[in-house]
Amino acid sequence: LKAGGVAGVCVDLILFPLDTVKTRLQSPQGFRNAGGFRGIYAGVPSTAIGSFPNAAAFFITYENVKSVLHHDSASYLTPVTHMVAASFGEVVACLIRVPSEVVKQRAQVSPSTSTFRILSHTLYHEGIQGLYRGYKSTVLREIPFSLVQFPLWESLKDLWSWKQGHVVDSWQSAVCGAFAGGFAAAVTTPLDVAKTRIMLAKAGSTTASGNVLAALGGIWRTQGLSGLFAGVVPRMTAISLGGFIFLGTYEKARQLLL
């Protein structure tokens, strides 16, 4: 819990400006109208509050599911174990992540409005379900992301450990995390764009209903391939750096605590 929470807070706060740029590039009103480079830390209170419990919930679930499945699985099933554990971790973590993400993204495209006002407005007009708008699309983004990132991260660590004859250091784990995160970020960008559009859509609109395929279809028709991969460079950069900081900090904190 502590190792995951510390890792989550570090990466989310350090890389917040890149996330803001990515969100504004993906927003339906366009980068400039969504705020451009102004108020680059808009929405940071939401991230600061949600980051620790979100990351902690993921790693508690991930490590526990992994340890349960490892008892009965053969070595060739290890990547499948990591995929299943990561998927369970994302489903649980998204219960905390999605409300934080909804408020954060709405603040990022409305830098003149405070985070508290956006939270109050969402609760007043949409209720609790408004904070969970995009839960399905977030899970549908995070599970494929984790299916790529975590088996790749674990495999790279195992390969590096085998090459050097001992378990990887925390900085080596961080390098593996950067490669794994960057690759996973690139291939799942269209799902991230769909999730952003759903969270930012006006209440009652077709996009706000949360249909991921419909959102992807709409983006494809209006903006084509470039629309589906909007924000791919800041997303890859943020998640590569994030993978380095997040997974490296997690390994180091875990070593110190255990």
KOLBA-218829 format. One line per field, with one value per atom (N, C-alpha, C, O): residue in three letters; x, y, z. Coordinates in steps of 0.2 Angstrom, whole numbers. Example, Ala and Ser with C-alpha at 12.3 -4.5 7.8 and 13.67 -1.06 7.14 Angstrom:
<kolvos>
rest: [Ala/Ala/Ala/Ala/Ser/Ser/Ser/Ser] .
X: [66/62/66/71/64/68/64/67] .
Y: [-28/-22/-16/-17/-11/-5/0/6] .
Z: [39/39/39/42/35/36/39/40] .
</kolvos>
This chain:
<kolvos>
rest: [Leu/Leu/Leu/Leu/Lys/Lys/Lys/Lys/Ala/Ala/Ala/Ala/Gly/Gly/Gly/Gly/Gly/Gly/Gly/Gly/Val/Val/Val/Val/Ala/Ala/Ala/Ala/Gly/Gly/Gly/Gly/Val/Val/Val/Val/Cys/Cys/Cys/Cys/Val/Val/Val/Val/Asp/Asp/Asp/Asp/Leu/Leu/Leu/Leu/Ile/Ile/Ile/Ile/Leu/Leu/Leu/Leu/Phe/Phe/Phe/Phe/Pro/Pro/Pro/Pro/Leu/Leu/Leu/Leu/Asp/Asp/Asp/Asp/Thr/Thr/Thr/Thr/Val/Val/Val/Val/Lys/Lys/Lys/Lys/Thr/Thr/Thr/Thr/Arg/Arg/Arg/Arg/Leu/Leu/Leu/Leu/Gln/Gln/Gln/Gln/Ser/Ser/Ser/Ser/Pro/Pro/Pro/Pro/Gln/Gln/Gln/Gln/Gly/Gly/Gly/Gly/Phe/Phe/Phe/Phe/Arg/Arg/Arg/Arg/Asn/Asn/Asn/Asn/Ala/Ala/Ala/Ala/Gly/Gly/Gly/Gly/Gly/Gly/Gly/Gly/Phe/Phe/Phe/Phe/Arg/Arg/Arg/Arg/Gly/Gly/Gly/Gly/Ile/Ile/Ile/Ile/Tyr/Tyr/Tyr/Tyr/Ala/Ala/Ala/Ala/Gly/Gly/Gly/Gly/Val/Val/Val/Val/Pro/Pro/Pro/Pro/Ser/Ser/Ser/Ser/Thr/Thr/Thr/Thr/Ala/Ala/Ala/Ala/Ile/Ile/Ile/Ile/Gly/Gly/Gly/Gly/Ser/Ser/Ser/Ser/Phe/Phe/Phe/Phe/Pro/Pro/Pro/Pro/Asn/Asn/Asn/Asn/Ala/Ala/Ala/Ala/Ala/Ala/Ala/Ala/Ala/Ala/Ala/Ala/Phe/Phe/Phe/Phe/Phe/Phe/Phe/Phe/Ile/Ile/Ile/Ile/Thr/Thr/Thr/Thr/Tyr/Tyr/Tyr/Tyr/Glu/Glu/Glu/Glu/Asn/Asn/Asn/Asn/Val/Val/Val/Val/Lys/Lys/Lys/Lys/Ser/Ser/Ser/Ser/Val/Val/Val/Val/Leu/Leu/Leu/Leu/His/His/His/His/His/His/His/His/Asp/Asp/Asp/Asp/Ser/Ser/Ser/Ser/Ala/Ala/Ala/Ala/Ser/Ser/Ser/Ser/Tyr/Tyr/Tyr/Tyr/Leu/Leu/Leu/Leu/Thr/Thr/Thr/Thr/Pro/Pro/Pro/Pro/Val/Val/Val/Val/Thr/Thr/Thr/Thr/His/His/His/His/Met/Met/Met/Met/Val/Val/Val/Val/Ala/Ala/Ala/Ala/Ala/Ala/Ala/Ala/Ser/Ser/Ser/Ser/Phe/Phe/Phe/Phe/Gly/Gly/Gly/Gly/Glu/Glu/Glu/Glu/Val/Val/Val/Val/Val/Val/Val/Val/Ala/Ala/Ala/Ala/Cys/Cys/Cys/Cys/Leu/Leu/Leu/Leu/Ile/Ile/Ile/Ile/Arg/Arg/Arg/Arg/Val/Val/Val/Val/Pro/Pro/Pro/Pro/Ser/Ser/Ser/Ser/Glu/Glu/Glu/Glu/Val/Val/Val/Val/Val/Val/Val/Val/Lys/Lys/Lys/Lys/Gln/Gln/Gln/Gln/Arg/Arg/Arg/Arg/Ala/Ala/Ala/Ala/Gln/Gln/Gln/Gln/Val/Val/Val/Val/Ser/Ser/Ser/Ser/Pro/Pro/Pro/Pro/Ser/Ser/Ser/Ser/Thr/Thr/Thr/Thr/Ser/Ser/Ser/Ser/Thr/Thr/Thr/Thr/Phe/Phe/Phe/Phe/Arg/Arg/Arg/Arg/Ile/Ile/Ile/Ile/Leu/Leu/Leu/Leu/Ser/Ser/Ser/Ser/His/His/His/His/Thr/Thr/Thr/Thr/Leu/Leu/Leu/Leu/Tyr/Tyr/Tyr/Tyr/His/His/His/His/Glu/Glu/Glu/Glu/Gly/Gly/Gly/Gly/Ile/Ile/Ile/Ile/Gln/Gln/Gln/Gln/Gly/Gly/Gly/Gly/Leu/Leu/Leu/Leu/Tyr/Tyr/Tyr/Tyr/Arg/Arg/Arg/Arg/Gly/Gly/Gly/Gly/Tyr/Tyr/Tyr/Tyr/Lys/Lys/Lys/Lys/Ser/Ser/Ser/Ser/Thr/Thr/Thr/Thr/Val/Val/Val/Val/Leu/Leu/Leu/Leu/Arg/Arg/Arg/Arg/Glu/Glu/Glu/Glu/Ile/Ile/Ile/Ile/Pro/Pro/Pro/Pro/Phe/Phe/Phe/Phe/Ser/Ser/Ser/Ser/Leu/Leu/Leu/Leu/Val/Val/Val/Val/Gln/Gln/Gln/Gln/Phe/Phe/Phe/Phe/Pro/Pro/Pro/Pro/Leu/Leu/Leu/Leu/Trp/Trp/Trp/Trp/Glu/Glu/Glu/Glu/Ser/Ser/Ser/Ser/Leu/Leu/Leu/Leu/Lys/Lys/Lys/Lys/Asp/Asp/Asp/Asp/Leu/Leu/Leu/Leu/Trp/Trp/Trp/Trp/Ser/Ser/Ser/Ser/Trp/Trp/Trp/Trp/Lys/Lys/Lys/Lys/Gln/Gln/Gln/Gln/Gly/Gly/Gly/Gly/His/His/His/His/Val/Val/Val/Val/Val/Val/Val/Val/Asp/Asp/Asp/Asp/Ser/Ser/Ser/Ser/Trp/Trp/Trp/Trp/Gln/Gln/Gln/Gln/Ser/Ser/Ser/Ser/Ala/Ala/Ala/Ala/Val/Val/Val/Val/Cys/Cys/Cys/Cys/Gly/Gly/Gly/Gly/Ala/Ala/Ala/Ala/Phe/Phe/Phe/Phe/Ala/Ala/Ala/Ala/Gly/Gly/Gly/Gly/Gly/Gly/Gly/Gly/Phe/Phe/Phe/Phe/Ala/Ala/Ala/Ala/Ala/Ala/Ala/Ala/Ala/Ala/Ala/Ala/Val/Val/Val/Val/Thr/Thr/Thr/Thr/Thr/Thr/Thr/Thr/Pro/Pro/Pro/Pro/Leu/Leu/Leu/Leu/Asp/Asp/Asp/Asp/Val/Val/Val/Val/Ala/Ala/Ala/Ala/Lys/Lys/Lys/Lys/Thr/Thr/Thr/Thr/Arg/Arg/Arg/Arg/Ile/Ile/Ile/Ile/Met/Met/Met/Met/Leu/Leu/Leu/Leu/Ala/Ala/Ala/Ala/Lys/Lys/Lys/Lys/Ala/Ala/Ala/Ala/Gly/Gly/Gly/Gly/Ser/Ser/Ser/Ser/Thr/Thr/Thr/Thr/Thr/Thr/Thr/Thr/Ala/Ala/Ala/Ala/Ser/Ser/Ser/Ser/Gly/Gly/Gly/Gly/Asn/Asn/Asn/Asn/Val/Val/Val/Val/Leu/Leu/Leu/Leu/Ala/Ala/Ala/Ala/Ala/Ala/Ala/Ala/Leu/Leu/Leu/Leu/Gly/Gly/Gly/Gly/Gly/Gly/Gly/Gly/Ile/Ile/Ile/Ile/Trp/Trp/Trp/Trp/Arg/Arg/Arg/Arg/Thr/Thr/Thr/Thr/Gln/Gln/Gln/Gln/Gly/Gly/Gly/Gly/Leu/Leu/Leu/Leu/Ser/Ser/Ser/Ser/Gly/Gly/Gly/Gly/Leu/Leu/Leu/Leu/Phe/Phe/Phe/Phe/Ala/Ala/Ala/Ala/Gly/Gly/Gly/Gly/Val/Val/Val/Val/Val/Val/Val/Val/Pro/Pro/Pro/Pro/Arg/Arg/Arg/Arg/Met/Met/Met/Met/Thr/Thr/Thr/Thr/Ala/Ala/Ala/Ala/Ile/Ile/Ile/Ile/Ser/Ser/Ser/Ser/Leu/Leu/Leu/Leu/Gly/Gly/Gly/Gly/Gly/Gly/Gly/Gly/Phe/Phe/Phe/Phe/Ile/Ile/Ile/Ile/Phe/Phe/Phe/Phe/Leu/Leu/Leu/Leu/Gly/Gly/Gly/Gly/Thr/Thr/Thr/Thr/Tyr/Tyr/Tyr/Tyr/Glu/Glu/Glu/Glu/Lys/Lys/Lys/Lys/Ala/Ala/Ala/Ala/Arg/Arg/Arg/Arg/Gln/Gln/Gln/Gln/Leu/Leu/Leu/Leu/Leu/Leu/Leu/Leu/Leu/Leu/Leu/Leu] .
X: [4/0/4/3/9/14/18/18/21/25/21/24/15/11/9/9/7/4/10/8/16/21/23/24/23/25/20/21/13/8/8/7/9/10/15/15/21/27/26/27/24/23/17/18/12/6/8/6/11/12/18/18/23/29/27/29/23/21/14/12/12/5/5/0/10/9/8/5/12/12/5/2/2/-5/-10/-15/-9/-14/-13/-18/-7/-6/-10/-13/-9/-12/-20/-23/-22/-30/-32/-38/-29/-31/-30/-35/-25/-25/-31/-33/-33/-38/-45/-50/-46/-53/-56/-53/-63/-67/-66/-66/-65/-64/-57/-56/-52/-46/-41/-43/-35/-29/-30/-30/-30/-30/-36/-36/-42/-48/-49/-52/-46/-46/-41/-41/-37/-33/-25/-22/-24/-17/-12/-12/-7/-2/-3/1/-9/-11/-14/-16/-13/-15/-13/-18/-7/-5/-6/-6/-7/-8/-15/-17/-20/-27/-29/-28/-33/-35/-30/-32/-25/-20/-22/-20/-27/-29/-33/-32/-37/-40/-35/-36/-30/-25/-21/-20/-19/-16/-20/-17/-26/-30/-31/-31/-32/-34/-28/-29/-22/-16/-14/-13/-13/-11/-15/-13/-22/-26/-27/-28/-27/-28/-22/-23/-16/-10/-9/-8/-11/-11/-16/-14/-22/-27/-25/-26/-21/-19/-14/-15/-9/-3/-5/-3/-10/-12/-16/-14/-20/-24/-19/-19/-14/-10/-5/-5/-2/2/-1/1/-7/-11/-14/-13/-16/-19/-13/-13/-7/-1/1/3/1/4/-1/1/-8/-12/-12/-12/-11/-11/-4/-4/1/8/9/12/5/5/4/7/-1/-3/-1/-4/2/4/11/16/11/18/21/18/28/32/30/30/27/25/19/17/15/9/10/6/17/18/16/13/17/14/6/4/3/-5/-6/-11/-2/-3/-3/-7/2/3/-2/-4/-5/-10/-17/-20/-18/-24/-24/-29/-18/-17/-18/-21/-15/-15/-22/-24/-26/-33/-37/-41/-36/-40/-38/-42/-32/-29/-32/-34/-33/-36/-43/-45/-47/-54/-55/-60/-51/-52/-49/-53/-44/-41/-45/-46/-49/-53/-59/-62/-61/-66/-64/-68/-58/-55/-53/-54/-50/-47/-52/-50/-57/-62/-65/-65/-68/-70/-64/-66/-58/-53/-51/-50/-52/-50/-55/-53/-62/-67/-66/-66/-65/-64/-58/-58/-52/-46/-46/-44/-49/-50/-54/-53/-60/-64/-61/-62/-56/-53/-47/-46/-44/-39/-41/-37/-47/-50/-54/-57/-54/-57/-53/-55/-47/-42/-44/-41/-49/-51/-56/-58/-59/-63/-60/-56/-61/-58/-60/-66/-56/-57/-63/-68/-64/-70/-76/-81/-76/-82/-84/-90/-79/-81/-84/-89/-81/-84/-91/-95/-92/-99/-104/-109/-102/-106/-108/-114/-103/-104/-109/-114/-108/-113/-120/-124/-120/-127/-131/-137/-127/-131/-131/-136/-126/-126/-126/-127/-125/-125/-119/-114/-119/-113/-111/-105/-116/-115/-111/-108/-112/-108/-100/-96/-99/-91/-89/-83/-93/-91/-93/-93/-94/-95/-88/-83/-88/-82/-78/-73/-82/-79/-77/-72/-82/-82/-76/-72/-76/-71/-64/-59/-64/-57/-55/-49/-59/-57/-55/-50/-59/-58/-51/-48/-49/-42/-37/-31/-38/-33/-31/-25/-36/-35/-30/-25/-32/-27/-20/-15/-20/-14/-10/-4/-13/-10/-8/-3/-12/-11/-4/-1/-2/4/9/15/8/13/16/23/12/15/18/24/16/20/26/31/26/32/37/43/35/39/42/48/38/41/46/51/44/48/55/60/55/61/66/72/62/66/69/75/65/68/74/79/73/78/85/90/84/90/93/99/89/91/95/101/93/96/103/108/103/109/115/120/113/118/119/123/115/116/113/114/109/106/100/99/96/90/91/96/87/88/87/84/91/91/85/82/83/77/78/73/84/84/84/81/86/85/78/75/74/67/63/58/66/63/64/59/70/71/66/64/66/61/54/50/52/45/44/39/50/49/48/43/51/50/43/40/42/35/29/24/30/25/24/18/30/29/26/22/28/25/17/13/16/8/4/-1/7/4/2/-3/7/6/0/-4/0/-5/-12/-17/-12/-19/-21/-26/-18/-20/-27/-30/-29/-36/-41/-46/-40/-45/-44/-49/-38/-38/-41/-44/-41/-45/-52/-56/-55/-62/-64/-69/-60/-61/-61/-66/-57/-57/-63/-66/-65/-71/-77/-82/-78/-83/-84/-89/-78/-78/-80/-82/-78/-78/-85/-87/-89/-95/-100/-100/-104/-110/-115/-116/-117/-122/-128/-131/-130/-136/-134/-139/-128/-126/-125/-124/-124/-123/-117/-116/-111/-105/-105/-101/-109/-109/-112/-111/-115/-118/-113/-114/-107/-101/-100/-96/-103/-102/-95/-94/-90/-83/-83/-79/-86/-86/-89/-86/-94/-98/-93/-93/-90/-85/-79/-77/-76/-71/-73/-70/-79/-82/-83/-81/-85/-86/-80/-79/-75/-68/-65/-62/-66/-63/-67/-63/-73/-77/-75/-75/-74/-73/-65/-64/-61/-54/-49/-43/-52/-48/-43/-43/-37/-32/-29/-27/-28/-24/-28/-26/-35/-39/-39/-39/-39/-38/-31/-31/-26/-20/-18/-12/-23/-22/-18/-20/-13/-9/-5/-3/-3/1/8/11/11/18/18/22/14/14/12/14/7/5/11/12/14/20/26/29/27/32/31/35/24/22/23/25/20/20/26/28/31/38/41/44/41/44/40/43/34/30/31/32/32/34/41/42/45/52/51/54/48/47/43/44/37/32/34/34/37/39/45/47/50/56/55/58/51/50/46/48/41/38/43/43/47/52/57/58/59/64/60/63/54/50/49/49/47/45/52/51/58/64/65/67/64/66/61/63/54/49/50/48/52/52/59/60] .
Y: [-6/0/6/11/6/12/13/19/8/8/10/15/8/9/17/20/19/25/31/36/30/34/35/40/29/29/33/37/32/36/43/47/45/53/56/61/53/55/56/62/51/51/56/60/56/60/68/72/70/77/79/85/75/77/78/83/74/74/77/76/81/84/88/88/93/97/94/96/88/84/81/81/79/76/82/80/88/93/95/96/95/96/91/92/84/79/79/78/81/82/87/86/93/98/97/99/93/91/86/86/82/78/80/77/86/89/91/93/91/92/100/101/104/111/113/119/109/110/113/115/112/114/121/122/126/133/135/138/133/135/131/134/126/122/125/123/130/133/134/138/130/131/129/124/133/132/136/136/139/143/138/133/140/136/129/124/127/120/116/110/118/114/114/112/117/116/109/105/108/101/97/91/100/96/94/89/98/96/89/85/88/82/76/71/77/72/71/65/76/75/71/67/72/68/61/56/60/53/49/43/52/48/42/37/44/39/33/27/34/28/24/18/28/24/20/14/22/18/12/7/14/9/3/-3/5/0/-5/-11/-2/-6/-11/-17/-8/-13/-18/-24/-16/-21/-27/-33/-25/-30/-34/-40/-31/-34/-39/-45/-37/-41/-47/-53/-46/-52/-57/-63/-54/-59/-63/-69/-59/-62/-68/-73/-67/-72/-78/-83/-77/-82/-86/-93/-83/-87/-90/-95/-88/-90/-97/-102/-99/-105/-111/-116/-110/-116/-115/-119/-110/-109/-112/-111/-114/-116/-110/-105/-111/-105/-101/-95/-106/-103/-99/-95/-100/-96/-89/-86/-88/-82/-75/-71/-74/-68/-68/-62/-73/-73/-71/-68/-74/-72/-64/-61/-61/-54/-50/-45/-53/-50/-50/-45/-56/-56/-52/-48/-52/-48/-41/-37/-38/-31/-29/-24/-34/-32/-31/-27/-36/-35/-29/-25/-27/-21/-15/-10/-15/-9/-8/-2/-14/-13/-10/-6/-12/-10/-2/2/-1/6/11/17/9/14/16/21/12/15/21/25/22/28/33/39/30/35/39/44/36/39/45/50/46/52/57/63/55/60/62/68/58/59/64/68/63/67/74/79/75/82/85/91/81/84/86/91/82/83/89/93/90/96/102/107/101/107/109/115/104/105/109/113/108/112/118/121/119/125/128/129/131/133/139/140/142/148/146/150/140/137/133/129/134/130/123/121/118/111/110/106/114/113/115/111/120/122/117/115/114/109/103/100/101/95/96/92/102/104/104/102/107/108/101/99/96/89/86/82/86/83/86/82/92/96/94/92/94/93/85/83/81/74/69/63/71/67/63/64/57/53/50/49/48/45/49/47/56/60/60/60/58/57/50/50/46/39/39/33/45/45/43/46/38/36/30/28/27/22/16/13/14/9/10/6/16/18/18/16/20/20/13/12/9/2/-2/-5/0/-3/0/-3/6/8/5/3/5/3/-5/-7/-9/-16/-18/-21/-16/-17/-14/-17/-8/-5/-9/-11/-12/-16/-23/-26/-25/-32/-31/-36/-25/-24/-23/-25/-18/-15/-20/-21/-23/-27/-33/-35/-37/-43/-41/-44/-35/-33/-31/-32/-27/-25/-31/-31/-36/-41/-45/-48/-46/-50/-47/-50/-40/-36/-37/-37/-36/-37/-44/-45/-49/-56/-57/-60/-54/-55/-51/-54/-45/-41/-45/-45/-48/-52/-58/-59/-61/-67/-65/-69/-60/-57/-56/-57/-52/-50/-55/-54/-60/-65/-63/-67/-58/-56/-52/-49/-51/-47/-40/-37/-37/-30/-25/-27/-20/-15/-10/-11/-6/-2/3/4/5/10/5/8/-1/-5/-7/-7/-8/-9/-3/-4/3/9/10/12/8/8/3/5/-3/-8/-5/-6/-1/2/7/8/11/16/13/16/8/5/2/3/-2/-5/0/-1/5/10/14/16/16/20/16/19/10/5/4/5/3/2/8/8/14/21/22/24/20/21/17/20/11/7/8/6/11/12/19/21/23/30/31/36/28/29/28/32/23/22/28/29/30/36/42/46/43/49/48/53/42/41/42/45/40/41/48/51/52/60/63/67/61/64/62/67/56/54/58/60/59/63/70/73/73/80/82/88/77/78/81/80/85/88/83/78/84/79/79/84/72/71/70/68/72/71/63/59/62/55/52/46/56/54/53/48/57/56/50/48/46/40/34/29/36/31/25/21/26/21/22/26/18/18/18/22/13/12/18/20/20/26/32/36/33/39/38/43/32/31/32/35/30/30/38/40/42/49/52/57/51/54/52/56/46/43/47/49/48/51/59/61/62/69/71/76/67/69/64/65/58/52/50/50/47/44/49/47/55/60/61/63/61/62/56/57/50/44/44/42/47/47/54/56/58/65/65/61/68/68/62/61/59/52/54/50/60/61/63/60/68/69/63/62/59/53/48/46/47/42/45/41/51/54/54/52/56/56/49/48/44/37/34/30/35/33/35/31/42/45/42/41/42/39/32/30/28/21/21/17/25/25/27/24/33/35/31/29/29/25/18/16/14/7/7/3/12/12/14/11/19/21/16/15/12/7/1/-1/-1/-6/-4/-7/3/5/6/3/8/9/2/1/-2/-9/-13/-16/-12/-14/-11/-15/-5/-2/-4/-5/-5/-6/-14/-16/-18/-25/-28/-34] .
Z: [0/0/0/-4/5/5/-1/-4/-4/-10/-16/-19/-17/-22/-22/-27/-16/-15/-16/-19/-13/-14/-22/-24/-25/-32/-36/-41/-35/-38/-37/-42/-31/-30/-34/-37/-33/-37/-44/-47/-48/-55/-57/-62/-53/-55/-55/-59/-49/-48/-52/-55/-54/-58/-65/-68/-67/-75/-76/-82/-71/-72/-78/-82/-79/-85/-92/-96/-93/-99/-100/-105/-94/-94/-96/-100/-94/-96/-103/-107/-106/-113/-117/-122/-115/-119/-118/-124/-113/-112/-117/-120/-117/-121/-128/-132/-130/-137/-139/-145/-135/-136/-135/-138/-132/-131/-137/-142/-137/-144/-146/-152/-141/-143/-146/-148/-145/-148/-143/-137/-144/-139/-137/-131/-141/-140/-136/-130/-138/-134/-128/-123/-127/-120/-115/-109/-117/-113/-115/-112/-120/-123/-117/-114/-116/-111/-105/-100/-104/-98/-93/-94/-87/-81/-81/-81/-83/-84/-78/-79/-72/-66/-64/-58/-68/-67/-66/-70/-60/-59/-54/-53/-52/-49/-42/-39/-38/-32/-32/-28/-38/-38/-39/-36/-43/-44/-37/-35/-33/-27/-22/-18/-22/-17/-19/-15/-26/-28/-30/-30/-30/-33/-28/-30/-22/-17/-16/-17/-15/-14/-21/-20/-26/-33/-34/-36/-33/-35/-29/-31/-23/-18/-19/-18/-21/-23/-28/-28/-34/-39/-37/-38/-33/-32/-27/-27/-22/-17/-21/-19/-25/-29/-34/-34/-37/-42/-39/-41/-33/-30/-26/-27/-24/-21/-26/-25/-31/-36/-39/-41/-41/-43/-39/-41/-32/-28/-27/-26/-28/-28/-34/-33/-40/-46/-47/-50/-44/-45/-42/-44/-37/-33/-38/-37/-42/-46/-54/-58/-56/-63/-65/-61/-71/-74/-76/-77/-77/-79/-86/-86/-90/-97/-96/-101/-91/-89/-86/-84/-84/-80/-83/-80/-90/-93/-92/-91/-92/-92/-84/-83/-80/-73/-72/-68/-75/-74/-77/-75/-83/-87/-82/-82/-79/-75/-69/-67/-66/-60/-61/-57/-67/-69/-70/-69/-74/-75/-69/-69/-64/-58/-55/-52/-55/-51/-54/-51/-61/-64/-63/-62/-63/-61/-54/-53/-49/-42/-42/-39/-45/-45/-48/-46/-53/-57/-53/-54/-48/-43/-40/-38/-39/-36/-41/-41/-46/-52/-56/-57/-57/-62/-59/-63/-53/-51/-51/-52/-49/-49/-56/-57/-60/-67/-71/-74/-69/-72/-70/-74/-63/-61/-63/-65/-64/-66/-73/-75/-78/-85/-86/-91/-82/-84/-81/-84/-76/-74/-79/-80/-82/-87/-93/-96/-95/-101/-99/-103/-92/-90/-84/-78/-86/-81/-77/-71/-79/-75/-69/-65/-69/-64/-59/-61/-53/-48/-48/-50/-45/-45/-40/-42/-35/-30/-34/-33/-38/-42/-47/-48/-50/-55/-52/-54/-46/-42/-40/-41/-37/-35/-41/-40/-46/-52/-55/-56/-55/-57/-53/-55/-46/-41/-42/-41/-42/-42/-49/-48/-54/-61/-63/-66/-61/-63/-57/-59/-51/-46/-46/-49/-41/-41/-47/-49/-51/-58/-62/-67/-61/-66/-64/-69/-58/-56/-59/-60/-61/-64/-71/-74/-74/-81/-85/-83/-89/-92/-88/-90/-83/-79/-84/-84/-88/-93/-98/-99/-101/-106/-103/-106/-96/-93/-92/-93/-89/-88/-95/-96/-100/-107/-110/-114/-107/-109/-105/-107/-98/-94/-94/-94/-95/-96/-102/-101/-108/-113/-112/-114/-109/-107/-103/-104/-97/-92/-95/-94/-100/-103/-107/-108/-110/-113/-109/-109/-104/-100/-95/-95/-91/-85/-87/-84/-92/-94/-97/-97/-101/-104/-99/-100/-94/-89/-85/-84/-83/-79/-84/-81/-90/-95/-96/-96/-97/-97/-91/-91/-85/-79/-78/-76/-80/-80/-85/-83/-91/-96/-93/-94/-90/-88/-82/-81/-78/-72/-74/-71/-79/-82/-85/-84/-89/-92/-87/-88/-81/-77/-71/-67/-70/-65/-58/-54/-58/-51/-52/-58/-47/-48/-50/-47/-54/-56/-51/-46/-51/-46/-48/-53/-43/-44/-50/-54/-52/-58/-64/-69/-64/-70/-71/-76/-65/-66/-69/-72/-67/-69/-77/-80/-79/-87/-90/-96/-88/-91/-91/-95/-85/-85/-90/-92/-91/-96/-103/-107/-105/-112/-112/-117/-107/-107/-107/-111/-103/-103/-109/-112/-112/-119/-124/-128/-125/-130/-129/-134/-123/-121/-122/-124/-121/-122/-129/-131/-133/-141/-143/-147/-142/-145/-142/-145/-136/-133/-133/-130/-137/-137/-140/-137/-145/-147/-142/-141/-137/-132/-127/-123/-126/-121/-124/-120/-131/-134/-133/-131/-134/-133/-126/-124/-121/-114/-112/-108/-115/-114/-116/-113/-123/-126/-122/-121/-119/-115/-109/-107/-105/-99/-100/-95/-106/-107/-110/-111/-113/-117/-112/-106/-115/-112/-109/-113/-103/-100/-105/-107/-106/-110/-118/-122/-120/-127/-128/-124/-135/-137/-134/-132/-135/-132/-125/-122/-121/-114/-111/-106/-116/-114/-112/-109/-115/-113/-118/-117/-124/-129/-132/-136/-131/-133/-141/-144/-143/-151/-154/-160/-152/-155/-155/-159/-149/-148/-153/-156/-154/-158/-166/-170/-167/-174/-176/-181/-171/-172/-173/-177/-169/-170/-177/-180/-179/-185/-191/-196/-191/-196/-197/-202/-191/-191/-192/-195/-189/-189/-191/-192/-193/-196/-191/-185/-194/-190/-185/-179/-187/-183/-177/-171/-177/-172/-167/-161/-169/-165/-161/-155/-164/-161/-158/-157/-157/-154/-147/-143/-146/-140/-139/-133/-144/-143/-141/-137/-143/-141/-134/-130/-131/-124/-120/-114/-123/-119/-118/-113/-124/-124/-119/-115/-120/-116/-109/-104/-107/-100/-97/-91/-101/-98/-98/-94/-103/-103/-96/-93/-95/-89/-83/-78/-84/-78/-76/-71/-82/-80/-77/-72/-79/-75/-68/-64/-67/-60/-56/-50/-59/-55/-53/-47/-58/-57/-53/-49/-55/-51/-44/-39/-43/-36/-32/-26/-35/-32/-30/-24/-34/-33/-27/-22/-27/-22/-15/-10/-15/-9/-6/0/-10/-8/-5/0/-8/-5/1/6/2/9/14/20/12/17/19/25/14/16/18/19] .
</kolvos>
